[in-house]
Amino acid sequence: MKRNHLIYLKMIELLKDGAFNRSSGYHTFVFSSLSLKEVQSRYVVLRDFIEQNHNLIFFTDKRSPKVKSIIKNNRTECLFYDRIEKIQLRIRTKSFILRDNKEIKKYWDKVPLISRKPYSTKLAPSSTLDSVNIGNQEAFLSNENVFSNFCVVENYIREVDFLSLISDSHKRLKIIIENNQIKIKELIP
């Protein structure tokens, strides 16, 4: 086990901080998935990091295109970079839609009321506004339907490319997580 390796511990520290500190450079990240043989990337917010199973959590609308992409192909990638720390984490993940309503409700209860509004639109994210539905863009759903649009995405870390760009001492490592075993390989930066 390499759980005491300094770089591994630094990665864990950065992800924990990103999940719970809004001013962290790791609080938002680029999430990439494959849709119709094309890569699609977008920024999302890291809402939780479950260290024991290396699970990154973010929220989205269940009707969004990224959910359909994850269901079709759960191989995804998460890209973090903090310009102050000068550390990039390129993380290969397997993503899943959380199905346990009790667990989903625990996350939902932590979402401030003002932050629930994006889940309340009648039209799905990425819907085209045309002359037929342009008046509906501000139409909102009832509270019960708002929760039904809320989706928790779990992203289990498979591999991390850790790159530190601090001045002249660049450092790069590959951290492989397989069956809860940690393997670390040093790479040329």
C-alpha positions as a Markdown table, in Angstrom:
| # | Residue | x | y | z |
|---|---|---|---|---|
| 1 | Met | 0.0 | 0.0 | 0.0 |
| 2 | Lys | 1.2 | 3.5 | -0.9 |
| 3 | Arg | -1.3 | 5.4 | 1.2 |
| 4 | Asn | 1.6 | 7.1 | 3.1 |
| 5 | His | 3.4 | 8.4 | 0.0 |
| 6 | Leu | 3.7 | 12.1 | 0.3 |
| 7 | Ile | 2.3 | 12.8 | -3.2 |
| 8 | Tyr | -0.7 | 10.5 | -2.6 |
| 9 | Leu | -1.3 | 12.3 | 0.7 |
| 10 | Lys | -1.0 | 15.7 | -1.0 |
| 11 | Met | -3.6 | 14.6 | -3.6 |
| 12 | Ile | -6.0 | 13.5 | -0.8 |
| 13 | Glu | -5.5 | 16.8 | 1.0 |
| 14 | Leu | -6.2 | 18.9 | -2.2 |
| 15 | Leu | -9.4 | 16.9 | -3.0 |
| 16 | Lys | -10.7 | 17.2 | 0.5 |
| 17 | Asp | -10.0 | 20.9 | 0.5 |
| 18 | Gly | -11.7 | 21.3 | -2.9 |
| 19 | Ala | -14.9 | 19.6 | -1.6 |
| 20 | Phe | -15.2 | 21.7 | 1.5 |
| 21 | Asn | -13.5 | 25.0 | 0.8 |
| 22 | Arg | -15.3 | 27.2 | -1.8 |
| 23 | Ser | -12.1 | 29.3 | -2.3 |
| 24 | Ser | -10.0 | 26.3 | -3.1 |
| 25 | Gly | -8.6 | 26.0 | -6.7 |
| 26 | Tyr | -9.9 | 22.4 | -6.6 |
| 27 | His | -13.5 | 23.4 | -5.8 |
| 28 | Thr | -14.4 | 23.5 | -9.5 |
| 29 | Phe | -13.1 | 21.2 | -12.2 |
| 30 | Val | -13.5 | 20.1 | -15.8 |
| 31 | Phe | -15.6 | 17.0 | -16.2 |
| 32 | Ser | -15.3 | 15.2 | -19.5 |
| 33 | Ser | -17.4 | 12.4 | -20.9 |
| 34 | Leu | -18.0 | 10.7 | -24.2 |
| 35 | Ser | -21.2 | 11.4 | -26.1 |
| 36 | Leu | -21.9 | 10.1 | -29.6 |
| 37 | Lys | -18.1 | 9.5 | -30.1 |
| 38 | Glu | -17.3 | 13.1 | -29.2 |
| 39 | Val | -15.7 | 14.3 | -26.0 |
| 40 | Gln | -17.8 | 16.8 | -24.1 |
| 41 | Ser | -16.3 | 18.9 | -21.3 |
| 42 | Arg | -17.8 | 21.2 | -18.8 |
| 43 | Tyr | -17.0 | 22.8 | -15.4 |
| 44 | Val | -18.7 | 21.3 | -12.4 |
| 45 | Val | -18.4 | 21.8 | -8.6 |
| 46 | Leu | -16.8 | 19.3 | -6.3 |
| 47 | Arg | -19.5 | 18.7 | -3.6 |
| 48 | Asp | -17.9 | 15.8 | -1.7 |
| 49 | Phe | -14.8 | 13.6 | -1.7 |
| 50 | Ile | -15.2 | 10.2 | 0.0 |
| 51 | Glu | -11.6 | 9.3 | 0.7 |
| 52 | Gln | -12.1 | 5.6 | 1.7 |
| 53 | Asn | -13.3 | 4.7 | -1.8 |
| 54 | His | -11.7 | 7.6 | -3.8 |
| 55 | Asn | -15.1 | 9.0 | -4.9 |
| 56 | Leu | -15.6 | 12.5 | -6.2 |
| 57 | Ile | -19.2 | 13.8 | -6.0 |
| 58 | Phe | -20.9 | 16.5 | -8.1 |
| 59 | Phe | -24.5 | 17.4 | -8.6 |
| 60 | Thr | -26.4 | 17.9 | -11.9 |
| 61 | Asp | -29.8 | 17.9 | -13.4 |
| 62 | Lys | -31.0 | 14.3 | -14.1 |
| 63 | Arg | -32.2 | 15.6 | -17.5 |
| 64 | Ser | -28.8 | 16.9 | -18.6 |
| 65 | Pro | -26.9 | 15.4 | -21.6 |
| 66 | Lys | -24.0 | 14.4 | -19.3 |
| 67 | Val | -26.2 | 12.0 | -17.4 |
| 68 | Lys | -27.1 | 10.2 | -20.7 |
| 69 | Ser | -23.4 | 10.1 | -21.6 |
| 70 | Ile | -22.5 | 8.6 | -18.3 |
| 71 | Ile | -25.2 | 5.9 | -18.6 |
| 72 | Lys | -23.9 | 5.0 | -22.1 |
| 73 | Asn | -20.2 | 5.1 | -21.2 |
| 74 | Asn | -19.1 | 5.6 | -17.7 |
| 75 | Arg | -15.4 | 6.1 | -18.5 |
| 76 | Thr | -14.8 | 9.8 | -17.7 |
| 77 | Glu | -12.1 | 12.2 | -16.8 |
| 78 | Cys | -11.8 | 15.0 | -14.2 |
| 79 | Leu | -9.3 | 17.8 | -14.6 |
| 80 | Phe | -8.3 | 20.0 | -11.7 |
| 81 | Tyr | -5.7 | 22.8 | -11.7 |
| 82 | Asp | -4.8 | 25.3 | -9.1 |
| 83 | Arg | -2.8 | 28.2 | -10.5 |
| 84 | Ile | -1.5 | 29.2 | -7.0 |
| 85 | Glu | -0.4 | 25.7 | -6.0 |
| 86 | Lys | 0.6 | 25.0 | -9.6 |
| 87 | Ile | -0.6 | 21.4 | -9.4 |
| 88 | Gln | -2.6 | 19.7 | -12.0 |
| 89 | Leu | -4.6 | 16.5 | -11.3 |
| 90 | Arg | -5.8 | 14.7 | -14.3 |
| 91 | Ile | -8.1 | 12.0 | -13.0 |
| 92 | Arg | -9.5 | 9.0 | -14.9 |
| 93 | Thr | -12.8 | 7.9 | -13.3 |
| 94 | Lys | -15.7 | 5.6 | -13.7 |
| 95 | Ser | -18.8 | 7.6 | -13.2 |
| 96 | Phe | -22.2 | 6.4 | -11.9 |
| 97 | Ile | -25.6 | 8.0 | -11.2 |
| 98 | Leu | -26.4 | 7.5 | -7.5 |
| 99 | Arg | -29.7 | 5.6 | -7.2 |
| 100 | Asp | -30.2 | 5.4 | -3.4 |
| 101 | Asn | -32.9 | 7.9 | -2.7 |
| 102 | Lys | -31.9 | 8.1 | 1.0 |
| 103 | Glu | -28.4 | 9.1 | 0.1 |
| 104 | Ile | -29.6 | 11.5 | -2.6 |
| 105 | Lys | -31.9 | 13.1 | -0.1 |
| 106 | Lys | -29.0 | 13.6 | 2.4 |
| 107 | Tyr | -27.2 | 15.6 | -0.3 |
| 108 | Trp | -30.4 | 17.5 | -1.4 |
| 109 | Asp | -31.0 | 18.6 | 2.2 |
| 110 | Lys | -27.6 | 20.4 | 2.1 |
| 111 | Val | -28.4 | 22.3 | -1.0 |
| 112 | Pro | -29.4 | 25.9 | -0.1 |
| 113 | Leu | -32.9 | 26.9 | -1.3 |
| 114 | Ile | -31.4 | 29.5 | -3.8 |
| 115 | Ser | -29.2 | 26.8 | -5.3 |
| 116 | Arg | -32.3 | 24.5 | -6.0 |
| 117 | Lys | -33.7 | 26.9 | -8.7 |
| 118 | Pro | -31.7 | 25.4 | -11.6 |
| 119 | Tyr | -33.5 | 22.0 | -11.0 |
| 120 | Ser | -36.9 | 23.7 | -11.2 |
| 121 | Thr | -37.2 | 24.6 | -14.9 |
| 122 | Lys | -39.8 | 22.8 | -16.9 |
| 123 | Leu | -37.4 | 22.4 | -19.8 |
| 124 | Ala | -34.3 | 20.2 | -19.5 |
| 125 | Pro | -30.8 | 21.7 | -19.6 |
| 126 | Ser | -29.5 | 22.3 | -23.1 |
| 127 | Ser | -33.1 | 22.5 | -24.5 |
| 128 | Thr | -33.5 | 24.8 | -27.5 |
| 129 | Leu | -35.6 | 27.8 | -26.9 |
| 130 | Asp | -37.8 | 28.4 | -29.9 |
| 131 | Ser | -41.0 | 30.4 | -30.5 |
| 132 | Val | -43.1 | 27.5 | -29.1 |
| 133 | Asn | -41.4 | 27.2 | -25.7 |
| 134 | Ile | -39.7 | 30.6 | -25.3 |
| 135 | Gly | -42.4 | 31.7 | -22.8 |
| 136 | Asn | -41.9 | 28.6 | -20.8 |
| 137 | Gln | -38.2 | 29.3 | -20.0 |
| 138 | Glu | -39.1 | 30.9 | -16.7 |
| 139 | Ala | -41.8 | 28.4 | -15.9 |
| 140 | Phe | -41.0 | 26.4 | -12.7 |
| 141 | Leu | -42.0 | 23.0 | -11.4 |
| 142 | Ser | -43.5 | 22.1 | -8.1 |
| 143 | Asn | -41.2 | 21.3 | -5.2 |
| 144 | Glu | -41.7 | 17.6 | -5.5 |
| 145 | Asn | -40.6 | 17.6 | -9.2 |
| 146 | Val | -37.6 | 19.8 | -8.4 |
| 147 | Phe | -36.1 | 17.0 | -6.2 |
| 148 | Ser | -36.8 | 14.5 | -8.9 |
| 149 | Asn | -34.5 | 16.4 | -11.3 |
| 150 | Phe | -31.7 | 16.5 | -8.8 |
| 151 | Cys | -28.9 | 14.0 | -9.6 |
| 152 | Val | -25.8 | 13.0 | -7.7 |
| 153 | Val | -22.9 | 11.8 | -9.8 |
| 154 | Glu | -20.3 | 9.5 | -8.3 |
| 155 | Asn | -16.9 | 9.4 | -9.9 |
| 156 | Tyr | -14.6 | 6.6 | -8.7 |
| 157 | Ile | -10.9 | 7.4 | -9.2 |
| 158 | Arg | -9.0 | 4.8 | -11.3 |
| 159 | Glu | -5.9 | 6.7 | -12.1 |
| 160 | Val | -4.4 | 10.1 | -11.3 |
| 161 | Asp | -1.7 | 11.9 | -13.3 |
| 162 | Phe | -0.2 | 14.3 | -10.7 |
| 163 | Leu | 1.8 | 17.1 | -12.1 |
| 164 | Ser | 3.5 | 19.8 | -10.0 |
| 165 | Leu | 4.8 | 22.8 | -11.9 |
| 166 | Ile | 6.5 | 24.6 | -9.0 |
| 167 | Ser | 9.5 | 26.5 | -10.4 |
| 168 | Asp | 12.4 | 24.3 | -11.5 |
| 169 | Ser | 11.4 | 21.2 | -9.4 |
| 170 | His | 8.6 | 19.9 | -11.6 |
| 171 | Lys | 7.3 | 16.5 | -10.4 |
| 172 | Arg | 5.0 | 14.0 | -12.1 |
| 173 | Leu | 3.5 | 10.8 | -10.8 |
| 174 | Lys | 0.9 | 8.3 | -11.9 |
| 175 | Ile | -1.2 | 7.0 | -9.1 |
| 176 | Ile | -3.2 | 3.9 | -10.0 |
| 177 | Ile | -6.1 | 2.8 | -7.8 |
| 178 | Glu | -7.2 | -0.7 | -8.4 |
| 179 | Asn | -9.2 | -3.0 | -6.0 |
| 180 | Asn | -8.4 | -0.4 | -3.2 |
| 181 | Gln | -4.7 | -1.0 | -3.9 |
| 182 | Ile | -2.4 | 2.0 | -4.6 |
| 183 | Lys | 0.4 | 1.8 | -7.1 |
| 184 | Ile | 2.6 | 4.8 | -7.8 |
| 185 | Lys | 4.9 | 5.3 | -10.8 |
| 186 | Glu | 7.2 | 8.3 | -11.2 |
| 187 | Leu | 7.1 | 9.9 | -14.7 |
| 188 | Ile | 9.1 | 12.5 | -16.6 |
| 189 | Pro | 7.3 | 15.9 | -16.1 |
